[in-house]
Amino acid sequence: VYAMRVTEDLSFDQYWSDPRFQHKKPYLRGSKKQAFGDNIYHRDSKTMRWRQENSHHSHPDGTPNKRNIANDTQTARVLISDDFVYWGGNGPKLPKKLRNHKGIDLCGKRGYKNNFPDKMIEEFIVWLRSLKPKGYCGEPLDWVRSP
């Protein structure tokens, strides 16, 4: 569970080559955090096809998972934020008014949502800014279930 204000967006190739995000490339022999890095997609310079590095998104034998490639690269941008909160598997309970704001629920399926009424956005930001702390606050739920 997380929330972020987008402060920058990059192409996958920019994200892949940017020195700021080299630590986000998966290192499968490192810690769990290193193994789950998300800097895994870039284009092959000769064929321009997507490359998926060996990661939690590829098959267990390290071969690319075409389904994940198609899903993860359907938008060719990586959203970056230095203004975020990541709760992992233990996010706070949203106020009822954000779960049913004139029939609109802030929550939904996993993934990106947008196009909310301005008043709902304002109420969410006020509520979110009232929470402490910010940044990385908890491990992903999957980490509890995986070795």
Secondary structure by P-SEA (a helix, b strand, c coil): cccccccccccaaaaaaccccccccccccccccccccccccccccccccccccccccccccccccaaaaaaaacccbbbbbccccccccccccccccccccccccccccccccccccaaaaaaaaaaaaaccccccccccccccccc
